[in-house]
Every structure is written in C-alpha cells, then in structure tokens.
C-alpha cells in the first residue's frame, strides 16, 4: 500500500465526512506528496484542519462537486481520486430529489470528467448497498453514480484513468447514522425510536471500511465494483444491545429505557442487498469481498457465484453479544 500512495497526490471529495476524513488520515500514513480534501462543509474542514495541522502535505479546499470549474483546480496534478461526496440520507433525498440528482449524479459526472481530463491514475467511487435494486431516490442516484463511473472506462479513449467503485452497507458510528442517534436518546433517558425492529442492515466499522477502500484502490484496473463482505444485524437487536451497553454509562437503568416503533420512513427498505443474482454471474469472491468484473471472474483467486446476497437471508446475522462487542470497538 505504501508503494501506491508514497510520493503520489490524492484528492478526496467529501473529505470532511466520516469515510472521507478517515481515508485522508489513512493515506497520510503512507507519505504521499499531497492530500487534497475537498468539501462544502466549512466547519468540517476547519475541524479536520485543526486535527491534522502537524502535516505539511494536506490542503483543505472549500468547494462543491456541482462546481466543475472548482473541480478542475482541485484535480490538477492528482494521481488518485476517492469520490465520497454524496447526499446520503434516504428521507431527505425523497423530499429533495433533484438536490440528490445534482450532487450524486451530476456532481459525480463532473468529478469523472475532470479526472479524465487530468488523466489521474485511479478513480474510486464510494457507493452503497442502497444502489442495489433501489426503491428510493438516494439508491437510484447512487446506482447512476456507479454506472457513470464504470461506463467512463468505455468512452475514455486513450486516457489512462482506471474507474472503479466500492460498495458497502452501513458504517457503524458514521456521522448521521443510527448509532449516534440511538446513543443520544439513551444518554437523555428517552425512549429509543425504532422504525421496524425486524429491519436488517449490513454493518461495518469505519476502520474496516477504509482499509478495504484502499485495498480496492490497489487492486483496481478499471471497471470493477468491489463489494465488501459484511455481517448484518436486526435494528431491534441493535437498539436492545445499545440500551444494555450504554444506559449504565449514562446513569440509567437499562430496564427504564423503552423502545418505541415509529414505522418505516419514506423510501426505506426492510432489508438491503449487496449483490443481485444477475451481478453474481459476473462476480468472483475473495476472502474480504465480491468483485463484479468480466476480467475479475477469470482470476484464479476467485470463484464464480450464482446468487444474490441479501441482509435478511444470506448474511451472518450478529447476535446481541456480538453487536455489543462491535459497539465497544467504535464507542469509546
């Protein structure tokens, strides 16, 4: 990994977010020439700048992927692009659909075109399991986000850029996720609001997700969708595990913290999918991931698949004790 990033230049769009900022921190360990952090979140950039002020090779850029001229300056002389910028909240995208299109679709195309013009070495788009058989605006825009990235390999001509995607599910304790929301409710002694206790979701820790993102960048040759293997959990089990684990920390009796069911929010699914049956026909499997690619399926290290991969029927469902153990690693 050090050989990939050492002495090279990296741009992270959405770089002040949970995944983006951790990609920045990780890449800095490999002595890059420069890491540029692009974000429209001024406060997030300021906080990250304060944290990383000991590094002389980080540049903090206020800008938006909707602004192509700003992107041209950000991408100049860059070797690697990690495109994490996105609108990701399902209900907000349902109620503001074209805003999601502007960022997740048009913004992605802007980053792709500027990266192609500059002939960056590798371009990695961060996607989500919600892009698989989408039923909501966010998922549909992220599906287009994936297709735009992969399709760039077909029309780039002699340009050298390799365009690939990574796809994973929910990242525990990421900004805006359900874990900090539940924690805040428990801290106040309020009821924990659950949409549907039987909902299942793929989950992964931030460090694990970032490690696999960088591993995918190392493996990418263009046209692959790297799908991270993840365990799954029931939302009801997560709520109960968090109450049992966190209530005593905040001076509450776990039995005093109740749960309330609010019902599904706009655009939500009861289960998520990482891989469709049709995608599986062009996928290979390694220890850590599935790889969708016509070329990847012919590699000796992978084996052919032939079925979908769903959070309710195919993934390993974590027990409450396993959820608690995972929570202890992410909640200090």
MARLO-683833 format. One record per residue (C-alpha): y, z, x; residue in one letter. Coordinates in Angstrom, 3 decimals, always signed. Layout:
% MARLO-683833
Y_Z_X_A $
...
//
This chain:
% MARLO-683833
+0.000_+0.000_+0.000_X $
+2.372_+0.843_+2.839_X $
+1.863_-2.658_+4.224_X $
+3.054_-4.153_+0.910_X $
+6.326_-2.271_+0.498_X $
+7.221_-1.342_+4.058_X $
+10.337_-3.217_+5.099_X $
+10.480_-5.038_+1.741_X $
+13.030_-4.909_-1.097_X $
+12.157_-3.695_-4.586_X $
+14.041_-3.794_-7.889_X $
+13.066_-1.508_-10.768_X $
+14.644_-2.357_-14.126_X $
+14.888_+0.608_-16.469_X $
+14.642_+2.553_-13.245_X $
+16.066_+5.818_-14.573_X $
+13.307_+6.183_-17.193_X $
+10.113_+8.205_-16.842_X $
+7.921_+5.426_-15.452_X $
+10.705_+3.550_-13.667_X $
+12.039_+6.582_-11.801_X $
+8.559_+7.579_-10.666_X $
+7.928_+4.043_-9.396_X $
+11.161_+4.418_-7.413_X $
+10.047_+7.771_-5.953_X $
+6.628_+6.403_-5.023_X $
+7.848_+3.176_-3.420_X $
+10.329_+5.148_-1.304_X $
+7.376_+6.866_+0.368_X $
+6.378_+3.523_+1.915_X $
+9.604_+2.980_+3.892_X $
+10.990_-0.045_+2.046_X $
+14.101_-1.843_+3.243_X $
+15.816_-1.069_-0.047_X $
+15.001_+0.032_-3.601_X $
+17.465_-1.010_-6.297_X $
+17.489_+0.963_-9.523_X $
+18.946_-0.923_-12.497_X $
+19.632_+0.946_-15.732_X $
+22.124_+1.052_-18.600_X $
+21.724_+4.850_-18.707_X $
+24.627_+6.086_-16.598_X $
+23.658_+9.753_-16.886_X $
+20.059_+8.991_-15.948_X $
+21.213_+7.057_-12.894_X $
+23.543_+9.879_-11.875_X $
+20.746_+12.461_-12.081_X $
+18.379_+10.282_-10.072_X $
+21.116_+9.611_-7.511_X $
+21.626_+13.347_-7.022_X $
+17.902_+13.867_-6.583_X $
+17.488_+11.030_-4.063_X $
+20.724_+11.435_-2.106_X $
+18.786_+12.063_+1.123_X $
+17.622_+8.429_+1.034_X $
+19.981_+5.857_+2.502_X $
+17.992_+2.858_+1.226_X $
+18.412_+3.367_-2.552_X $
+21.037_+1.538_-4.590_X $
+21.939_+2.584_-8.116_X $
+23.084_-0.269_-10.354_X $
+24.589_+0.160_-13.792_X $
+23.599_-2.866_-15.830_X $
+21.540_-4.224_-18.696_X $
+18.711_-6.770_-18.712_X $
+20.576_-8.511_-21.540_X $
+23.253_-9.481_-18.975_X $
+21.879_-12.358_-16.901_X $
+24.833_-12.546_-14.533_X $
+24.385_-8.872_-13.670_X $
+20.701_-9.505_-13.059_X $
+21.417_-12.338_-10.623_X $
+23.262_-9.915_-8.357_X $
+20.570_-7.248_-8.745_X $
+17.686_-9.617_-7.888_X $
+19.310_-11.193_-4.820_X $
+17.025_-10.890_-1.743_X $
+14.403_-8.887_-3.662_X $
+10.669_-9.116_-2.882_X $
+9.161_-7.069_-5.736_X $
+10.355_-6.595_-9.319_X $
+8.950_-3.872_-11.574_X $
+10.262_-4.606_-15.058_X $
+10.111_-1.344_-17.020_X $
+13.305_-1.696_-19.109_X $
+12.488_-1.703_-22.826_X $
+13.227_-0.273_-26.233_X $
+10.016_+1.657_-26.882_X $
+10.391_+3.910_-29.945_X $
+8.440_+2.404_-32.834_X $
+10.543_+3.641_-35.809_X $
+13.865_+2.858_-34.095_X $
+12.688_-0.677_-33.372_X $
+11.584_-1.040_-37.018_X $
+15.085_-0.194_-38.206_X $
+16.879_-2.095_-35.417_X $
+14.582_-5.095_-34.964_X $
+16.909_-7.591_-33.348_X $
+18.096_-4.999_-30.848_X $
+14.447_-4.738_-29.782_X $
+14.290_-8.540_-29.509_X $
+17.455_-8.618_-27.378_X $
+16.049_-6.146_-24.854_X $
+12.273_-6.608_-24.936_X $
+12.187_-10.391_-25.377_X $
+15.497_-11.972_-24.329_X $
+16.029_-9.346_-21.645_X $
+12.561_-9.959_-20.233_X $
+13.189_-13.714_-20.089_X $
+16.453_-13.048_-18.261_X $
+14.664_-10.988_-15.612_X $
+11.896_-13.617_-15.301_X $
+14.360_-16.481_-14.814_X $
+16.472_-14.659_-12.242_X $
+13.338_-13.560_-10.353_X $
+12.076_-17.147_-10.373_X $
+15.413_-18.464_-9.129_X $
+15.391_-15.947_-6.287_X $
+11.670_-16.569_-5.617_X $
+10.702_-12.913_-5.491_X $
+7.188_-12.353_-4.192_X $
+5.699_-10.462_-7.144_X $
+6.917_-9.637_-10.645_X $
+5.173_-6.887_-12.620_X $
+5.983_-6.291_-16.294_X $
+5.135_-2.892_-17.747_X $
+3.562_-3.270_-21.198_X $
+1.872_-1.069_-23.777_X $
-1.248_-0.842_-25.904_X $
+1.028_-1.417_-28.906_X $
+1.215_-5.073_-27.838_X $
-2.446_-5.475_-28.875_X $
-2.787_-6.708_-32.483_X $
+0.755_-5.471_-33.226_X $
+1.794_-4.354_-36.693_X $
+5.305_-3.223_-35.769_X $
+8.436_-4.723_-34.239_X $
+8.086_-2.862_-30.957_X $
+4.499_-4.030_-30.477_X $
+5.375_-7.606_-31.411_X $
+8.249_-7.720_-28.915_X $
+6.040_-6.257_-26.192_X $
+3.376_-8.872_-26.953_X $
+6.041_-11.543_-26.402_X $
+7.110_-9.621_-23.300_X $
+3.571_-10.060_-21.940_X $
+3.253_-13.700_-22.948_X $
+6.626_-14.613_-21.425_X $
+5.561_-13.013_-18.149_X $
+2.131_-14.640_-17.953_X $
+3.429_-18.033_-19.129_X $
+6.013_-18.068_-16.342_X $
+3.132_-18.862_-13.974_X $
+2.579_-22.166_-15.817_X $
+6.070_-23.629_-15.521_X $
+7.403_-22.124_-12.291_X $
+6.613_-25.320_-10.388_X $
+6.752_-24.807_-6.628_X $
+8.355_-21.369_-6.919_X $
+6.274_-18.737_-5.170_X $
+6.647_-15.813_-7.588_X $
+3.427_-14.302_-8.975_X $
+3.976_-12.995_-12.525_X $
+1.585_-10.317_-13.836_X $
+1.514_-7.478_-16.391_X $
+0.165_-3.973_-16.589_X $
-0.780_-2.486_-19.951_X $
-1.398_+1.172_-20.712_X $
-1.077_+3.683_-23.517_X $
+0.929_+6.861_-23.957_X $
+2.138_+8.647_-20.839_X $
+1.997_+12.407_-21.265_X $
+5.337_+14.207_-20.964_X $
+7.304_+10.982_-20.535_X $
+10.822_+11.007_-21.944_X $
+10.785_+10.695_-25.734_X $
+7.016_+11.227_-26.024_X $
+5.319_+13.604_-28.440_X $
+4.524_+16.269_-25.800_X $
+8.138_+17.397_-25.127_X $
+8.804_+17.150_-28.878_X $
+5.881_+19.483_-29.685_X $
+6.874_+21.785_-26.830_X $
+10.410_+22.176_-28.171_X $
+9.080_+23.029_-31.645_X $
+6.681_+25.606_-30.198_X $
+9.417_+27.087_-27.991_X $
+11.553_+27.760_-31.076_X $
+8.610_+29.143_-33.029_X $
+8.952_+26.355_-35.569_X $
+6.078_+24.508_-37.241_X $
+4.671_+21.628_-35.216_X $
+5.207_+18.436_-37.214_X $
+2.220_+16.068_-37.079_X $
+2.283_+12.599_-38.584_X $
-1.515_+12.414_-39.023_X $
-3.968_+14.794_-37.273_X $
-6.651_+12.094_-37.155_X $
-4.472_+9.564_-35.328_X $
-5.927_+8.700_-31.924_X $
-3.900_+7.720_-28.883_X $
-4.699_+6.663_-25.328_X $
-3.126_+9.067_-22.820_X $
-2.447_+9.165_-19.099_X $
-0.376_+11.266_-16.702_X $
+2.746_+9.802_-15.105_X $
+1.397_+10.023_-11.507_X $
-1.836_+8.270_-12.502_X $
+0.068_+5.532_-14.341_X $
+2.402_+4.915_-11.397_X $
-0.460_+4.836_-8.877_X $
-2.207_+2.172_-10.943_X $
+1.017_+0.177_-11.379_X $
+1.400_-0.017_-7.591_X $
-2.287_-0.805_-7.152_X $
-1.866_-3.669_-9.628_X $
+1.074_-4.981_-7.620_X $
-1.142_-5.049_-4.555_X $
-3.900_-6.931_-6.420_X $
-1.695_-9.343_-8.374_X $
-1.965_-13.049_-7.608_X $
-0.292_-14.237_-10.802_X $
-1.480_-14.479_-14.405_X $
-3.339_-11.167_-14.645_X $
-2.960_-8.448_-17.255_X $
-4.123_-5.207_-15.676_X $
-5.274_-2.752_-18.353_X $
-5.652_+0.840_-17.247_X $
-8.695_+2.773_-18.422_X $
-7.536_+5.864_-20.265_X $
-9.125_+8.642_-22.267_X $
-7.915_+9.211_-25.827_X $
-7.137_+12.218_-27.992_X $
-6.559_+13.127_-31.609_X $
-2.978_+14.109_-32.373_X $
-4.217_+17.151_-34.305_X $
-6.207_+18.334_-31.272_X $
-3.171_+17.820_-29.049_X $
-0.984_+19.931_-31.344_X $
-3.543_+22.748_-31.508_X $
-4.092_+22.702_-27.742_X $
-0.345_+22.839_-27.074_X $
+0.137_+25.725_-29.505_X $
-2.679_+27.714_-27.893_X $
-1.438_+26.929_-24.386_X $
+2.343_+27.199_-24.803_X $
+3.022_+29.721_-27.570_X $
+2.291_+32.745_-25.311_X $
+4.617_+31.313_-22.628_X $
+7.500_+31.485_-25.092_X $
+6.623_+34.903_-26.512_X $
+4.906_+33.716_-29.687_X $
+1.509_+34.486_-31.149_X $
-0.344_+31.157_-31.376_X $
-1.510_+32.098_-34.880_X $
+2.118_+32.335_-36.010_X $
+2.821_+28.686_-35.155_X $
+1.794_+26.490_-38.069_X $
+1.364_+22.745_-38.290_X $
+2.820_+20.500_-40.955_X $
+1.763_+16.944_-41.766_X $
+4.626_+14.514_-42.344_X $
+2.641_+11.288_-42.741_X $
+2.801_+8.086_-40.717_X $
+6.203_+6.873_-39.650_X $
+7.393_+3.305_-40.095_X $
+5.300_+0.897_-38.055_X $
+2.723_+3.412_-36.803_X $
-0.998_+2.670_-36.453_X $
-3.789_+5.222_-36.895_X $
-5.459_+4.023_-33.690_X $
-4.459_+1.925_-30.690_X $
-6.215_-0.870_-28.814_X $
-6.172_-1.689_-25.121_X $
-8.208_-4.876_-25.307_X $
-9.091_-7.346_-28.065_X $
-12.504_-8.969_-28.432_X $
-11.045_-12.374_-27.553_X $
-9.295_-10.968_-24.466_X $
-12.572_-9.396_-23.356_X $
-14.055_-12.881_-22.950_X $
-11.668_-13.464_-20.030_X $
-11.796_-9.944_-18.608_X $
-13.543_-8.202_-15.757_X $
-13.994_-4.487_-15.255_X $
-13.417_-2.281_-12.217_X $
-13.571_+1.485_-11.833_X $
-9.959_+2.008_-12.923_X $
-9.076_-0.967_-15.090_X $
-9.900_-4.075_-17.058_X $
-8.373_-7.287_-15.702_X $
-7.681_-10.201_-18.041_X $
-7.617_-13.379_-15.985_X $
-9.628_-16.565_-15.743_X $
-9.746_-16.050_-11.998_X $
-10.387_-12.307_-12.148_X $
-13.532_-12.617_-14.248_X $
-15.222_-14.582_-11.477_X $
-14.770_-11.841_-8.900_X $
-17.985_-10.207_-7.750_X $
-16.397_-6.750_-8.062_X $
-16.001_-7.073_-11.816_X $
-18.437_-7.584_-14.649_X $
-17.955_-9.602_-17.810_X $
-17.012_-7.837_-21.025_X $
-17.546_-8.936_-24.597_X $
-15.922_-6.380_-26.905_X $
-12.640_-4.811_-27.845_X $
-11.548_-1.387_-26.612_X $
-10.106_+0.996_-29.237_X $
-8.884_+4.583_-29.047_X $
-10.931_+5.704_-32.054_X $
-14.305_+4.105_-31.323_X $
-14.565_+3.144_-27.633_X $
-12.565_+5.588_-25.529_X $
-13.730_+9.004_-24.392_X $
-12.078_+11.494_-26.755_X $
-10.789_+14.554_-24.938_X $
-11.810_+17.980_-26.220_X $
-9.150_+20.656_-26.776_X $
-10.105_+22.313_-23.481_X $
-9.803_+19.001_-21.651_X $
-6.415_+18.419_-23.281_X $
-5.284_+21.870_-22.130_X $
-6.409_+21.114_-18.593_X $
-4.425_+17.868_-18.620_X $
-1.387_+19.641_-20.053_X $
-1.482_+22.263_-17.288_X $
-1.043_+19.467_-14.759_X $
+2.043_+17.992_-16.433_X $
+3.725_+21.079_-17.927_X $
+4.873_+23.398_-15.151_X $
//
